[in-house]
Amino acid sequence: MTVMVVGFGLVIATSVFFLLKGPSKSVKEDVTANTAGSTATASPLQTMSVVEVRGMLAKSTSSILVVDLRSADEFKSSHAAGSVSASSVADFGALPVPDGGTVLLISSGDAETDRRTSDVAKAGGKKFAFIADGLSGWQSAGGAVVTEPSLTSPIDRSKVTFVKTDAWKEMFAQKDIVYRILDVRSTEDASRSPVPGSLGIPFTDLEKKRSEIPYASNIALCASNAEDAYRAAVRLFDLGFFSVKALDGACPDIVTK
């Protein structure tokens, strides 16, 4: 009988404890320490879903500036086409944001860095949001992703179609397909041995000046050598230009009429 009384008392005490404690929360709050050593709940970062980003891209890309907060090495390896590398953004006012445009942020991978950047963006009065799932979210929304071309990558090799000098000349002899010649050599090299009728955009400027290349055209690409042509062809593929034939040689090797 004594055991039953003690057990019943424990049940009552436990119930009272949980009633006073209140209901538990199913979502963990984001807590950061303030300068006084106490803790405070951090405000959530403003995030744009993949669906929302896709809607923005469908309307216009000219009103969007993507700022990548990852490291310089990560950015070089792969990044959103046309994005700005800014592992530490100190002044959003200095960024080339279009009037009335939106800054889309790719997370650095560090919560505290993202929070500090968010505070800077708010202080700068810019319209901004983090892209949900970062770079993969941007790609899922239909945004182009540029990778560092690799000579040994099977994936990159599949992006390139090479043609020899003779085949190049035959391409232009045919009248049913019109090719636009793209010379990706440096401005200095191109001026020393110009290719008549070509559009000159150095490889380093392809991403920035991609709007100058007609998307509907078939592109005949030449460079200082086959390796440079390979890298340019990979870059063009990543930017959405799929009808590209690269010269397996150098621009001076060709003569077009």
C-alpha positions in Angstrom: 0.0 0.0 0.0 2.9 2.3 0.9 4.5 1.7 -2.5 1.3 2.6 -4.4 1.0 5.8 -2.5 4.6 6.8 -3.2 4.2 5.9 -6.9 1.0 8.0 -7.2 2.8 10.9 -5.5 5.6 10.7 -8.1 3.0 10.8 -11.0 1.4 13.9 -9.5 4.7 15.7 -9.0 5.8 14.9 -12.6 2.6 16.2 -14.0 2.8 19.5 -12.0 6.4 20.0 -13.2 5.5 19.8 -16.9 2.5 22.0 -16.5 4.6 24.7 -15.0 7.4 24.3 -17.6 4.9 24.8 -20.5 4.8 23.1 -23.9 8.1 22.2 -25.6 9.0 23.8 -29.0 9.4 21.5 -32.0 11.6 24.1 -33.9 15.0 24.9 -32.6 15.6 28.7 -32.3 18.7 30.3 -33.8 20.5 31.7 -30.8 23.6 33.9 -30.8 25.5 35.4 -27.9 25.5 39.2 -27.5 28.3 41.4 -26.1 27.0 41.1 -22.6 27.4 37.4 -22.6 23.6 36.6 -22.6 21.8 35.0 -25.6 19.3 36.5 -28.0 17.2 35.0 -30.8 18.7 35.9 -34.2 16.2 37.1 -36.9 15.9 34.6 -39.8 17.6 35.4 -43.0 15.5 36.5 -45.9 15.4 33.7 -48.4 13.9 33.3 -51.9 12.7 29.9 -53.0 13.7 28.1 -56.2 10.2 28.8 -57.6 10.5 32.5 -56.9 14.0 32.7 -58.4 12.7 30.8 -61.5 9.9 33.4 -61.8 12.4 36.3 -61.7 14.6 34.7 -64.3 11.6 34.2 -66.6 10.9 37.9 -66.5 14.3 39.4 -66.8 17.9 38.7 -65.8 19.0 42.3 -66.3 17.4 43.4 -63.0 19.3 40.7 -61.0 22.7 40.8 -59.5 24.0 37.6 -58.0 26.6 38.0 -55.2 28.5 34.8 -54.3 29.7 34.9 -50.7 31.7 31.6 -50.9 35.5 31.6 -51.1 37.4 32.7 -54.2 38.5 29.1 -54.9 34.9 27.9 -54.7 33.8 30.7 -57.0 36.5 29.9 -59.6 35.5 26.2 -59.6 31.8 26.9 -60.3 29.5 29.9 -60.0 26.3 31.5 -61.3 26.8 33.0 -64.7 27.4 36.8 -64.4 27.7 36.7 -60.6 30.1 38.7 -58.5 32.5 37.1 -56.2 32.4 38.8 -52.8 33.6 36.6 -49.9 33.5 39.7 -47.7 31.0 42.3 -48.8 31.7 45.6 -46.9 29.7 48.0 -49.0 26.6 47.0 -51.0 26.3 50.6 -52.3 29.5 49.9 -54.4 28.0 46.9 -56.1 26.7 47.3 -59.7 23.0 46.7 -58.8 20.6 47.8 -61.5 18.1 50.5 -60.6 15.2 48.9 -58.9 17.0 45.5 -59.1 17.4 42.7 -56.6 20.6 41.3 -55.1 20.4 37.5 -54.8 23.0 36.1 -52.4 24.6 32.7 -52.5 25.4 31.6 -49.0 29.0 31.4 -47.8 28.2 28.3 -45.9 28.8 30.0 -42.6 25.8 31.2 -40.7 27.5 34.1 -38.9 29.1 35.4 -42.2 25.7 35.2 -43.9 24.1 37.1 -41.0 26.7 39.9 -41.1 26.2 40.2 -44.8 22.5 40.4 -44.3 22.9 43.3 -41.9 25.2 45.1 -44.4 22.6 44.7 -47.1 19.8 46.0 -44.9 21.9 49.0 -43.9 22.6 49.7 -47.6 18.9 49.8 -48.4 19.1 47.2 -51.1 16.4 44.7 -52.1 18.0 41.3 -51.4 17.4 37.7 -50.5 19.5 34.5 -50.1 18.8 31.9 -52.7 17.4 28.7 -51.1 20.0 25.9 -51.5 22.6 28.3 -52.8 24.3 27.5 -56.1 22.3 24.3 -56.6 19.1 26.3 -56.0 20.1 28.8 -58.7 20.8 26.0 -61.1 17.5 24.3 -60.3 15.7 27.6 -61.0 17.2 27.5 -64.6 20.1 29.8 -64.0 23.3 29.1 -65.9 26.3 27.8 -63.9 29.9 28.4 -65.2 32.6 25.9 -64.4 36.4 26.1 -64.7 37.1 24.2 -67.9 39.1 21.0 -67.4 41.1 19.3 -70.1 40.7 15.9 -68.4 37.0 16.1 -67.6 34.9 13.7 -69.7 31.9 16.0 -69.1 33.8 19.0 -70.4 35.1 17.0 -73.4 31.5 16.2 -74.3 30.8 19.9 -74.6 33.3 20.5 -77.3 33.1 19.8 -81.1 36.5 20.2 -82.8 37.0 20.7 -86.6 40.2 20.7 -88.6 41.2 23.6 -90.8 40.0 21.8 -94.0 36.6 21.0 -92.4 36.4 24.7 -91.3 36.7 25.9 -94.8 34.1 23.4 -96.0 31.7 24.7 -93.4 31.8 28.1 -94.9 31.6 26.8 -98.4 28.2 25.4 -97.6 25.4 27.9 -98.0 22.6 26.1 -96.1 24.1 26.9 -92.7 25.4 30.3 -91.7 28.2 30.5 -89.2 29.3 33.4 -87.1 33.0 33.5 -86.4 34.0 34.2 -82.8 37.6 35.1 -82.1 38.4 34.6 -78.4 42.0 35.7 -78.6 43.3 38.7 -76.7 42.7 42.1 -78.3 46.4 42.4 -79.0 46.7 39.0 -80.7 43.5 39.5 -82.7 44.8 42.9 -84.0 48.1 41.4 -85.2 46.4 38.8 -87.4 42.7 39.6 -87.7 40.1 37.2 -89.0 37.9 39.0 -91.5 34.2 39.2 -90.5 34.8 37.8 -87.0 33.3 38.9 -83.7 36.2 39.5 -81.3 35.5 38.8 -77.6 38.5 37.7 -75.5 38.0 34.5 -73.5 38.2 36.4 -70.2 35.3 38.6 -71.3 32.9 35.8 -72.6 30.8 35.7 -69.5 30.6 39.5 -69.1 29.8 40.1 -72.8 27.7 37.0 -73.5 24.7 39.2 -74.5 26.7 40.4 -77.6 26.7 36.9 -79.0 23.5 36.0 -80.9 22.0 32.9 -79.3 20.3 31.8 -82.5 23.5 31.6 -84.5 25.9 28.8 -85.3 29.3 29.7 -83.9 32.6 28.9 -85.5 35.1 29.5 -82.7 38.9 30.1 -83.0 41.6 31.0 -80.5 45.4 31.2 -80.3 45.6 27.4 -80.1 43.4 24.3 -79.8 43.7 24.3 -76.0 42.4 27.9 -75.7 39.6 27.0 -78.1 38.6 24.0 -76.0 38.4 26.2 -72.9 36.3 28.8 -74.7 34.0 26.1 -76.1 33.3 24.7 -72.6 32.6 28.2 -71.3 30.2 28.9 -74.2 28.4 25.7 -73.5 28.0 26.6 -69.8 26.6 29.9 -70.9 23.9 28.2 -73.1 25.6 28.3 -76.5 25.3 24.7 -77.9 25.8 25.2 -81.6 29.6 25.7 -81.4 32.4 24.3 -83.5 35.9 25.0 -82.4 38.9 25.1 -84.7 41.5 22.5 -83.8 44.3 24.9 -84.4 44.9 28.7 -84.4 42.9 31.6 -85.8 45.7 32.5 -88.4 45.4 29.0 -89.8 42.0 29.9 -91.4 41.1 32.1 -94.4 37.5 32.8 -95.0 36.0 34.4 -98.1 
